[in-house]
Amino acid sequence: MPTIVVDDQTDQVLMMAYINEESYQLSLKTMQTWFWSRSRKALWHKGETSGNTQQIVAIQIDCDEDTLLMRVIPAGPACHTGHTSCFYRTVVDKNQEE
């Protein structure tokens, strides 16, 4: 299931990842984010190697019950590039156009 991760204090979208039943249960048990890597076909604990973990504050589900929203307190950047958010590259911004 697609999962959107948002900084609970700033409302900034940090990342989107996939969660399966096992990673969901681990997230509930530890109150830290766990995901399912579709490319590696393996569980991953966010921050396991970087230390940039995410403490879960709330989990919400959308009206179709096919996407989760996790509100977190991040301990460091969400993106593996070192950026706060994985959404740091702008494709179009109508607010910036003249």
Buried (B, 14 or more C-beta within 10 A) or exposed (E): BEBBBBBBEEEBBBBEBEBEEEBBEBBEEEEBBBBBEEEEEEBBBBBEEEEBBBBBBEBEEEEEEEBBBBBBEBBEBBBEEEEBBBBEEEEEEEEEEE
